[in-house]
Amino acid sequence: MQVTEAEDQIAEINRKLDLIAEELSYQKRHRLEMEDLKDDLTIVGKDFYQTAVAELEELSESFRAGDLVFLLKKLLRNTNNLTKAFEQLESIRDFLVDLRPISREVYNDALAKMEALERKGYFQFAGGAASILDALVVSHSRTDLEQAQASVPHLVGFLRELTRPEVLQALEAIVYGFGEVQATATEEMSMLRLLRELNSPEARRGLAIIIKFLSVVGKRSGAPALGKDGGEHFGKE
C-alpha cells in the first residue's frame, strides 16, 4: 500500500513538472515572438522616422511663413463664400434625401410601363423591325440607298396625291368593283348580255374612265423627267 501511494505521488509530481515545463516553454516562445515583433517594429519605425524627416526637410526648404499668412488671409477674406458653399452642399444633401423617394417612385413607374410594353409586344416588334432593317441594310448597296433617298420627294408627292378625297373615292370604287366582279365572275353571261351590259351608262362611264386613265398614263410615261442636273432623262424602255 505504501509503495503504491508513493508511485502515485511521484506520478502526480511528474505530471505537475510536465505542466510547469510546458508553461515555461510557452513563455519562452512568447518572449521570443515579442522580441522578433519588437525588432520588426523598430526597423519599420526607423524607416518611417527617416522618411518623415526627409519629407519635412523637403517641405521646410519650399515652405515659407509668408505662404501660411497668405493662406490664412485668403481663408479670412473668403469666409462668407466658404459659408455659402457649405450651405449649398447641405442644401444639395437635403435635396438628394428628398429626391430619393421620388426617384424610387419614378423608377417603379418606368419599370411598370416597360413591363406593360413588353406584355403588349412592343419589344418583340422592335426586335423584328431591327431584323428587317438589318436585312435591308445587308441587301442594299450605297447606290440603292442614294436612289431611295432621291426618290423620297416623289414618294411624298405621290402619297399627298393619294390622300386627296377624290383619289380615295376612286380607289374605293375600284376595290368595290373588284369585289363585285369576283362575286359574279362564276356566272355565265351570253354575248347579248355582255353587249347589253356594255351599253349601260355605268359601263360606258367606266370605259371612258379607263380610256382616259390609259391616255394619262401614256402621256406621263412618255414625258421626259428632270434630273438633279436639270437635264431631261427618259425612263428605260
C-alpha positions as a Markdown table, in Angstrom:
| # | Residue | x | y | z |
|---|---|---|---|---|
| 1 | Met | 0.0 | 0.0 | 0.0 |
| 2 | Gln | 2.8 | 2.5 | 0.9 |
| 3 | Val | 4.6 | 1.6 | -2.4 |
| 4 | Thr | 1.5 | 2.3 | -4.5 |
| 5 | Glu | 0.8 | 5.6 | -2.8 |
| 6 | Ala | 4.5 | 6.7 | -3.3 |
| 7 | Glu | 4.2 | 5.8 | -7.0 |
| 8 | Asp | 1.0 | 7.8 | -7.3 |
| 9 | Gln | 2.6 | 10.8 | -5.6 |
| 10 | Ile | 5.7 | 10.5 | -7.9 |
| 11 | Ala | 3.4 | 10.3 | -11.0 |
| 12 | Glu | 1.5 | 13.4 | -9.8 |
| 13 | Ile | 4.7 | 15.3 | -9.2 |
| 14 | Asn | 5.9 | 14.3 | -12.7 |
| 15 | Arg | 2.6 | 15.5 | -14.3 |
| 16 | Lys | 3.0 | 18.8 | -12.5 |
| 17 | Leu | 6.6 | 19.1 | -13.6 |
| 18 | Asp | 5.5 | 18.5 | -17.2 |
| 19 | Leu | 2.9 | 21.3 | -16.9 |
| 20 | Ile | 5.5 | 23.6 | -15.5 |
| 21 | Ala | 7.9 | 22.7 | -18.3 |
| 22 | Glu | 5.2 | 23.3 | -20.9 |
| 23 | Glu | 4.3 | 26.6 | -19.4 |
| 24 | Leu | 7.9 | 27.7 | -19.3 |
| 25 | Ser | 8.3 | 26.6 | -23.0 |
| 26 | Tyr | 5.2 | 28.7 | -23.9 |
| 27 | Gln | 6.5 | 31.7 | -22.0 |
| 28 | Lys | 9.9 | 31.4 | -23.7 |
| 29 | Arg | 8.3 | 31.1 | -27.2 |
| 30 | His | 6.1 | 34.1 | -26.5 |
| 31 | Arg | 9.0 | 36.1 | -25.3 |
| 32 | Leu | 10.9 | 35.2 | -28.5 |
| 33 | Glu | 8.0 | 36.2 | -30.7 |
| 34 | Met | 7.6 | 39.5 | -28.8 |
| 35 | Glu | 11.3 | 40.2 | -29.3 |
| 36 | Asp | 11.0 | 39.5 | -33.0 |
| 37 | Leu | 8.0 | 41.8 | -33.3 |
| 38 | Lys | 9.9 | 44.5 | -31.4 |
| 39 | Asp | 12.8 | 44.2 | -33.8 |
| 40 | Asp | 10.5 | 44.4 | -36.8 |
| 41 | Leu | 8.6 | 47.4 | -35.4 |
| 42 | Thr | 11.9 | 49.0 | -34.6 |
| 43 | Ile | 13.1 | 48.6 | -38.2 |
| 44 | Val | 9.7 | 49.9 | -39.6 |
| 45 | Gly | 9.8 | 52.8 | -37.1 |
| 46 | Lys | 13.3 | 53.8 | -38.1 |
| 47 | Asp | 12.3 | 53.8 | -41.8 |
| 48 | Phe | 9.1 | 55.8 | -41.1 |
| 49 | Tyr | 11.1 | 58.3 | -39.0 |
| 50 | Gln | 13.8 | 58.7 | -41.6 |
| 51 | Thr | 11.1 | 59.1 | -44.4 |
| 52 | Ala | 9.2 | 61.7 | -42.3 |
| 53 | Val | 12.4 | 63.6 | -41.5 |
| 54 | Ala | 13.3 | 63.7 | -45.2 |
| 55 | Glu | 9.8 | 64.8 | -46.2 |
| 56 | Leu | 9.7 | 67.5 | -43.6 |
| 57 | Glu | 13.2 | 68.7 | -44.6 |
| 58 | Glu | 12.0 | 68.9 | -48.2 |
| 59 | Leu | 8.8 | 70.8 | -47.1 |
| 60 | Ser | 10.8 | 73.2 | -45.0 |
| 61 | Glu | 13.0 | 74.1 | -47.9 |
| 62 | Ser | 10.0 | 75.1 | -50.0 |
| 63 | Phe | 7.7 | 76.4 | -47.2 |
| 64 | Arg | 7.8 | 80.0 | -46.3 |
| 65 | Ala | 6.0 | 81.6 | -43.4 |
| 66 | Gly | 4.5 | 84.2 | -45.8 |
| 67 | Asp | 2.7 | 81.4 | -47.6 |
| 68 | Leu | 0.9 | 80.4 | -44.5 |
| 69 | Val | 0.0 | 84.0 | -43.8 |
| 70 | Phe | -1.3 | 84.4 | -47.3 |
| 71 | Leu | -3.4 | 81.3 | -47.0 |
| 72 | Leu | -4.9 | 82.5 | -43.7 |
| 73 | Lys | -5.7 | 85.8 | -45.3 |
| 74 | Lys | -7.4 | 84.0 | -48.2 |
| 75 | Leu | -9.5 | 82.0 | -45.7 |
| 76 | Leu | -10.5 | 85.0 | -43.7 |
| 77 | Arg | -11.3 | 87.0 | -46.8 |
| 78 | Asn | -13.5 | 84.2 | -48.3 |
| 79 | Thr | -15.2 | 83.2 | -45.1 |
| 80 | Asn | -18.6 | 84.2 | -46.5 |
| 81 | Asn | -18.0 | 82.4 | -49.7 |
| 82 | Leu | -17.0 | 79.3 | -47.8 |
| 83 | Thr | -20.1 | 79.5 | -45.6 |
| 84 | Lys | -22.3 | 79.8 | -48.7 |
| 85 | Ala | -20.6 | 76.9 | -50.3 |
| 86 | Phe | -21.1 | 74.7 | -47.2 |
| 87 | Glu | -24.8 | 75.8 | -47.1 |
| 88 | Gln | -25.2 | 74.9 | -50.7 |
| 89 | Leu | -23.6 | 71.5 | -50.0 |
| 90 | Glu | -26.1 | 71.0 | -47.2 |
| 91 | Ser | -29.0 | 72.0 | -49.4 |
| 92 | Ile | -27.8 | 69.6 | -52.1 |
| 93 | Arg | -27.6 | 66.8 | -49.5 |
| 94 | Asp | -31.2 | 67.6 | -48.3 |
| 95 | Phe | -32.4 | 67.8 | -51.9 |
| 96 | Leu | -30.9 | 64.3 | -52.6 |
| 97 | Val | -32.5 | 63.0 | -49.4 |
| 98 | Asp | -35.9 | 64.4 | -50.6 |
| 99 | Leu | -35.4 | 63.2 | -54.1 |
| 100 | Arg | -34.7 | 59.6 | -53.1 |
| 101 | Pro | -38.4 | 58.6 | -52.7 |
| 102 | Ile | -39.4 | 60.5 | -55.9 |
| 103 | Ser | -36.7 | 58.7 | -57.9 |
| 104 | Arg | -37.7 | 55.4 | -56.5 |
| 105 | Glu | -41.3 | 56.1 | -57.5 |
| 106 | Val | -40.2 | 57.2 | -61.0 |
| 107 | Tyr | -38.2 | 54.1 | -61.3 |
| 108 | Asn | -41.1 | 51.9 | -60.3 |
| 109 | Asp | -43.4 | 53.7 | -62.7 |
| 110 | Ala | -40.9 | 53.3 | -65.5 |
| 111 | Leu | -40.5 | 49.6 | -64.7 |
| 112 | Ala | -44.3 | 49.1 | -64.7 |
| 113 | Lys | -44.6 | 50.9 | -68.1 |
| 114 | Met | -41.7 | 48.7 | -69.5 |
| 115 | Glu | -43.5 | 45.6 | -68.3 |
| 116 | Ala | -46.8 | 46.8 | -69.9 |
| 117 | Leu | -45.0 | 47.5 | -73.2 |
| 118 | Glu | -43.4 | 44.0 | -73.1 |
| 119 | Arg | -46.8 | 42.4 | -72.5 |
| 120 | Lys | -48.2 | 44.2 | -75.5 |
| 121 | Gly | -45.4 | 43.0 | -77.7 |
| 122 | Tyr | -43.6 | 46.3 | -78.4 |
| 123 | Phe | -40.2 | 44.8 | -77.6 |
| 124 | Gln | -40.8 | 41.8 | -79.8 |
| 125 | Phe | -42.0 | 44.1 | -82.6 |
| 126 | Ala | -38.9 | 46.2 | -82.2 |
| 127 | Gly | -36.7 | 43.1 | -82.4 |
| 128 | Gly | -38.5 | 42.1 | -85.6 |
| 129 | Ala | -38.2 | 45.6 | -87.0 |
| 130 | Ala | -34.5 | 45.6 | -86.3 |
| 131 | Ser | -34.1 | 42.3 | -88.1 |
| 132 | Ile | -35.9 | 43.7 | -91.1 |
| 133 | Leu | -33.7 | 46.8 | -91.0 |
| 134 | Asp | -30.6 | 44.6 | -90.9 |
| 135 | Ala | -31.9 | 42.7 | -93.9 |
| 136 | Leu | -32.5 | 45.9 | -95.8 |
| 137 | Val | -29.0 | 47.2 | -95.0 |
| 138 | Val | -27.3 | 44.0 | -96.0 |
| 139 | Ser | -29.3 | 43.5 | -99.2 |
| 140 | His | -29.0 | 47.1 | -100.5 |
| 141 | Ser | -25.8 | 48.9 | -101.6 |
| 142 | Arg | -25.0 | 52.5 | -101.0 |
| 143 | Thr | -26.1 | 53.3 | -104.6 |
| 144 | Asp | -29.5 | 51.8 | -103.8 |
| 145 | Leu | -29.8 | 53.9 | -100.7 |
| 146 | Glu | -28.9 | 57.1 | -102.6 |
| 147 | Gln | -31.5 | 56.3 | -105.2 |
| 148 | Ala | -34.1 | 55.7 | -102.5 |
| 149 | Gln | -33.1 | 59.0 | -100.8 |
| 150 | Ala | -33.5 | 60.8 | -104.2 |
| 151 | Ser | -37.0 | 59.2 | -104.7 |
| 152 | Val | -38.3 | 60.3 | -101.3 |
| 153 | Pro | -39.7 | 63.7 | -102.6 |
| 154 | His | -41.5 | 61.8 | -105.4 |
| 155 | Leu | -42.9 | 59.3 | -102.9 |
| 156 | Val | -44.1 | 62.2 | -100.6 |
| 157 | Gly | -45.8 | 63.8 | -103.6 |
| 158 | Phe | -47.4 | 60.5 | -104.5 |
| 159 | Leu | -48.7 | 60.0 | -101.0 |
| 160 | Arg | -50.0 | 63.6 | -100.9 |
| 161 | Glu | -51.9 | 62.9 | -104.1 |
| 162 | Leu | -53.1 | 59.6 | -102.9 |
| 163 | Thr | -54.7 | 61.1 | -99.8 |
| 164 | Arg | -56.9 | 63.5 | -101.8 |
| 165 | Pro | -60.6 | 62.8 | -101.3 |
| 166 | Glu | -61.3 | 62.2 | -105.0 |
| 167 | Val | -58.4 | 59.8 | -105.3 |
| 168 | Leu | -59.5 | 57.9 | -102.2 |
| 169 | Gln | -63.1 | 57.8 | -103.6 |
| 170 | Ala | -61.8 | 56.4 | -106.9 |
| 171 | Leu | -59.7 | 53.7 | -105.1 |
| 172 | Glu | -62.7 | 52.8 | -103.0 |
| 173 | Ala | -64.8 | 52.4 | -106.2 |
| 174 | Ile | -62.0 | 50.2 | -107.8 |
| 175 | Val | -61.9 | 48.0 | -104.7 |
| 176 | Tyr | -65.7 | 47.8 | -104.6 |
| 177 | Gly | -65.8 | 47.0 | -108.4 |
| 178 | Phe | -63.2 | 44.2 | -108.0 |
| 179 | Gly | -65.3 | 42.7 | -105.2 |
| 180 | Glu | -68.4 | 42.8 | -107.3 |
| 181 | Val | -66.6 | 41.2 | -110.2 |
| 182 | Gln | -65.2 | 38.4 | -108.0 |
| 183 | Ala | -68.7 | 37.8 | -106.7 |
| 184 | Thr | -70.3 | 37.5 | -110.2 |
| 185 | Ala | -67.3 | 36.0 | -112.1 |
| 186 | Thr | -68.7 | 32.5 | -111.8 |
| 187 | Glu | -72.0 | 33.4 | -113.6 |
| 188 | Glu | -72.2 | 32.5 | -117.3 |
| 189 | Met | -73.1 | 35.5 | -119.4 |
| 190 | Ser | -74.1 | 35.4 | -123.0 |
| 191 | Met | -72.7 | 37.7 | -125.7 |
| 192 | Leu | -76.0 | 39.5 | -125.9 |
| 193 | Arg | -76.0 | 40.2 | -122.2 |
| 194 | Leu | -72.4 | 41.4 | -122.4 |
| 195 | Leu | -73.3 | 43.8 | -125.1 |
| 196 | Arg | -76.3 | 44.9 | -123.1 |
| 197 | Glu | -74.1 | 45.5 | -120.0 |
| 198 | Leu | -71.6 | 47.3 | -122.1 |
| 199 | Asn | -74.2 | 49.6 | -123.5 |
| 200 | Ser | -75.3 | 50.7 | -120.0 |
| 201 | Pro | -74.4 | 54.2 | -118.8 |
| 202 | Glu | -72.3 | 52.8 | -115.9 |
| 203 | Ala | -70.3 | 50.6 | -118.3 |
| 204 | Arg | -69.8 | 53.5 | -120.8 |
| 205 | Arg | -68.6 | 55.8 | -117.9 |
| 206 | Gly | -66.2 | 53.1 | -116.7 |
| 207 | Leu | -64.8 | 52.6 | -120.2 |
| 208 | Ala | -64.4 | 56.4 | -120.5 |
| 209 | Ile | -62.5 | 56.5 | -117.2 |
| 210 | Ile | -60.3 | 53.6 | -118.3 |
| 211 | Ile | -59.5 | 55.1 | -121.6 |
| 212 | Lys | -58.8 | 58.5 | -120.0 |
| 213 | Phe | -56.6 | 56.7 | -117.4 |
| 214 | Leu | -54.6 | 54.9 | -120.1 |
| 215 | Ser | -54.2 | 58.2 | -122.0 |
| 216 | Val | -52.8 | 60.0 | -118.9 |
| 217 | Val | -50.5 | 57.0 | -118.1 |
| 218 | Gly | -49.2 | 57.0 | -121.7 |
| 219 | Lys | -48.5 | 60.7 | -121.5 |
| 220 | Arg | -46.8 | 60.5 | -118.1 |
| 221 | Ser | -44.6 | 57.5 | -119.1 |
| 222 | Gly | -43.5 | 59.2 | -122.4 |
| 223 | Ala | -42.8 | 62.6 | -120.9 |
| 224 | Pro | -39.2 | 63.4 | -120.0 |
| 225 | Ala | -38.3 | 63.8 | -116.3 |
| 226 | Leu | -36.0 | 66.4 | -115.0 |
| 227 | Gly | -32.9 | 65.1 | -113.1 |
| 228 | Lys | -30.8 | 66.7 | -110.4 |
| 229 | Asp | -28.6 | 68.4 | -113.0 |
| 230 | Gly | -31.7 | 70.0 | -114.7 |
| 231 | Gly | -31.3 | 67.8 | -117.9 |
| 232 | Glu | -34.0 | 65.6 | -119.3 |
| 233 | His | -34.0 | 61.9 | -118.5 |
| 234 | Phe | -36.3 | 59.3 | -120.1 |
| 235 | Gly | -37.3 | 56.1 | -118.5 |
| 236 | Lys | -35.9 | 52.8 | -119.6 |
| 237 | Glu | -37.9 | 51.2 | -122.4 |
